[in-house]
Amino acid sequence: MNLQPLYDVKTRLEYAAIAGVSLLGEDFRLQRGLEAMKPLAAASPVLGKINGGLAKLLAAPPEQRPGLLLDVLALVDAVAYTQARTGVDGELEPLPVGGGTYRQISYGQISPLLTALTTTGGGRMEIIQSAWDSHPEFFEDYRVLPAVVAGLGDGYGELAELNARLLKQLGPSVLPALKQGFDPAGKKEMARRVEVIAALEGEKAMPWLREVLPAAKKDVRAAVITALGGDGGNTALLLDLAKSERGANRDAALEALAKQDGPEVRAFWEQELAEHSQSVKFLEPSSADWAVELVAGGLRQRLEKFLDGGKCPRYEEGTDITTWCWAIGKKDSPVMLDFWRWADSRMEEIDEIRNEKDNSYFFGVKLTDHLRDVMLHTGPGPLRDYCLTLFDRRPEMTRYLHISFQAALLSLPAAEVYEKYSPYIITIRPLLDRERKETLNNVLLRALGEVYWNRAQNRHVIVRGQAVAEPLDPRWVKRLTRASCKPNMGRYCPFGGVDEVNRFDKALMELANPGDPEQCAQIIPYLRKRMAEAGGWNSLSRYLLQFGGSPKGVLGEAMKKGKPVYVYYVWDLLNEASKVLPAGEVAELCREVLDAKWIRSQGREAGMAELALPWTIEQLKAGKPFPEWDEWNKMRP
């Protein structure tokens, strides 16, 4: 049955509803639609009813037409919707290989993700990352995967890098989509495709990389050359490219050659560093024996030139030495250990290297920091043993305490570490040798500030390093809460920027184990005292809740030590408290906030708290749950 006359009538009735019923008598198209409907009316009772209603509408006086129009249009809409269908003409064909798979996911579910992948503007990274965290299967869908691949060329570099990381995590199934439509003369998107393909295929990608190299241009060529470093069989090709390429492409060849091995590679790097000293930066990730020997020997040679104090490095020479320091990377070998022993034996002289304006280059500090980084990323062995005894052998070098303490955490029983190092934390201001004792106190507090309790792993971990040998002795928490000398470690906003807290307090909260009752018993009174002293009403209250405490009795006082607060932040804190505290205590916190009278009274929030807080108190007393924000928001005056 051809229903086109029905759809034509539907269109004319919709126009009439917009233009007005007074023009119905002049609408010849609607008259023609009535004629076309007659054959349909004979075939179906419901279509006959539409035809009769339409005829009655056209014959009705003007005052009756509005009601009749709506009746007919409603019936026409209902019939038209029952006849609706989806699809396109043609034969069914399988999805293209490698373009993603069919997933039984509604378009509505993936629509926000597709919008974030294919549009511009802020907030897209959060949408994509959230979708990955909750529904990684979305990214394999045939509608989404091509958008992720295209997103490698997103104008926002961080988002393009996120897409690259996600594709690597999806695994080899995305390789056909990456290779389909690949343009070796393309732009950044194609370069990132090369990076992902090489990461997924490893050595298996080498034939394809060598195949596309001759046609590769600009960023793509540099990416291909870099990826060729993943196979030791490409040494000869990379050596040739290092001679023929220029600019970024030659840098890519050097980066790739840093991953190669063999006598010809060492010979190349000896000549390269003799001619271009700054090229040492490409050796930073390499731990090959030849790379360690070249970096350690070259850095020592450059430092020795200035140890007699008679000559100051020029700016270019100082920059060169700094680059060689960074090239140490995470290198660990007997040769490197010999370098550290030499550097320690000359550390005072290294500390004295200054520029022409008599300003320190801080080469000694840089070397010490690099030694700690290497130690934190290597396992038990000669280097860690060396670091463990470094401060014992050179107590005059106070910064060595940082390295030796963290080496002890990685190596020794927790009680032994506490007994040896806790006396350096000052709990009573010293009268004798005060400067040195305060310096050592500050060094150790900074070292402890890099240790945190990892709840997922249920152990202490050193930032950018490894898990410690044993969880810290609980006595550390008690001693730290009594520390009388604290360095200026800055201020941070740990909970969304509502308020700042001292970095010492933040570090202590991250160090303590909230699952240990002994530590909680020390932390809770400390936090309440800090709230009374310094404020931090939101952050310190949240820490109190994490450790099983309550801010009741100090919350209002802490609020007054800062600027008037926003109503939403008050609700958010109280809502968090309602998850762990009894309803009666949450009601008392509401009363304390209300009595403090320290909520912003400007703008749309004026008077809101005075309505919301008493109402919430009554709700809690009546046994009802803590209200949602929308219920507070409706109380804006």
C-alpha positions, 0 to 999 in steps of 0.5 A: 500500500502506498502511504504517500498521500497520508504523509502529504496530508500530515505535512499540510496539517502541520503547516496549517497548525502553524499558519492558522486555520483561517487559511484552510479554505485556500489550501489547494494542496490539502484539498488535493490530499483529500482526493488522494486519500479516498482510495486508502479510505476504502482499504482501511477503517482507520484511514477511512476515519482520517479521510472522514475527519479531514472532509469534516475539517474542510467543511466546518465553520471557522470557529470549529476548525481549531479543535477538528484540526488537532483531532485529525492531526493527532490521528494522522501522527499516530498512524504515521508513527506505526508505519515507521521503519529504519534501514536503507535499501541494498544488500547487507555487507560485513563491516570492513576488516579492522575498522572496529567490531559490532557492539550492541551499544546504543548510539545514545551511550556512545554519543558523548564519547563520539562528540568528544573525539570529533569536536573541539573545546574544553573538557573532552579529555575528561569525557574520553578518559572517563569512558575508557575507565568505565567502558573500554569496550566502547573503543572497539566499536566500529563507530568509535575506533575510526574516530580514535584513530583520526583523533591522533591528529587532534589539534590539542596535543595532550588529547592526541597523546591520550588517543595514542595511549588508548590505542596501544592498550587496545592491542593488535586488533587496531593495527588494520585501522591504523594502516588503512589509509596511512599516508607516509607524507602526512602530518602529525596524525600519521606520525603518531600512527607509526608510533602506535604501530611500532609499539604494538608490533615491535620487531614485526613492524620492521618490514613495514617501516622499511617499506614506508621509509623512502616515501616518508616525509617530515614528522612521519619520516622522523617517527619511522626512523625512531621506530627503526631503533627497536630492532638491532638488525637496523644498525647499518641503515641507521648509521647511514641515515645519521650521515644523510639526514638533517635536523629533526630526522637526524635527531631521530636517527641518533635516538634510534642509534642509542638503542643499538649495540656493537663496536660500530655503534660505540665508535659512532658515538665516540666520534659524535660526542667529540664533534657534538657534545650536546648529542649526549642527551640521546644516551639518557635512556641507554644502559648499555655498557658502552653508553655508561662508559662514555657518559661517566667518562665524559662527565668526569672529564668535563668536571675535572677541568674546573676543579682547581678553582682557577677557571670558571665555566662559560655559560655554554660550558655550564649548559654542556655539563648540565646536559651530561648530568641529565644523561646519567638517566638511570644507569647502574653498573660498576663503571657508574659506581666508580664515577659516584665514588670519584664524585664523592671524593671531590664533592666539595670542589664540585660544589665550588664550581661557579660561573663568571658572575660567582654564582654556583652551578649547583653541580654537586646538588644535581649529581646527588639528586641523580644518584638518588634517582638511580638508587630508587630505580635499581634493586638491591646491589652494590649501588644501594649498599653504597648509598646506604653508608654514604651519610655515615661516611660523610656526615658533614655532607648533610644532603647525603642524609636524604639518600641514605635514609631512603636507601635504608627504607628500601633495605632494612627492617622498619624498627631499625630505620626508626631507631637510627634516623628518628632522632634527627626529627627535632621535637624540642628546639636545640640549644647547641649546634642548632643550625646543623640539627635544624638542617638535618631535620629539614633534610629528613622531613623532605625525604619523608615527604616523598614516602606515602601509604599506597592504599591499593598496595597496602604498603609504603612507597617512595614517590617515583621509586619502589615500595619500602622493605617494610611498612614504616614503624608507626612511631614515626607518626607520633614523632612527626606530630610533635615536630617542632621545626618544619621547613617551608615546603609550600602550600597545596590544595588537596581537595579541589582547591577549596582551601590550602594546607601546609605541605608538611600536613599534607605529607603527614596525612599521606604517610600515615596508614588510616587502617592502623588504630595506633596511627589514627589515635595520633593523627586525630588530635593533631588535625584538630589542633591544626584546624584551631591553629591554622584553619584548613576547615575543608581539607583538614576536616576531610582528613579527619573523616578519613582517619575516623575522626570528626571536626565537631567542635573545631569546624566553625573556628577553622572556617573563620580563619579564612575567607567566607565560604561558599554554600556548595562547599559546606554541603559537599563536606557535610555530605561526605561526613554523613557517609561516616558519622552518625546522623546526630553528629552531622546535625551538630556539625550543621548547627556549628556551621550555622552558628559560625555565620561565615558563609558568603552572603553575596550574590545568589547564595545570600540567605541560602544557608540560613534556610538549608541548614536548619531544614537539614537538621530537622531532616536528620533528626527525623531519621531522613538521609542527608539531602542532595545538593538539588534540595539545597539549591532550590532554597535560594531566596 
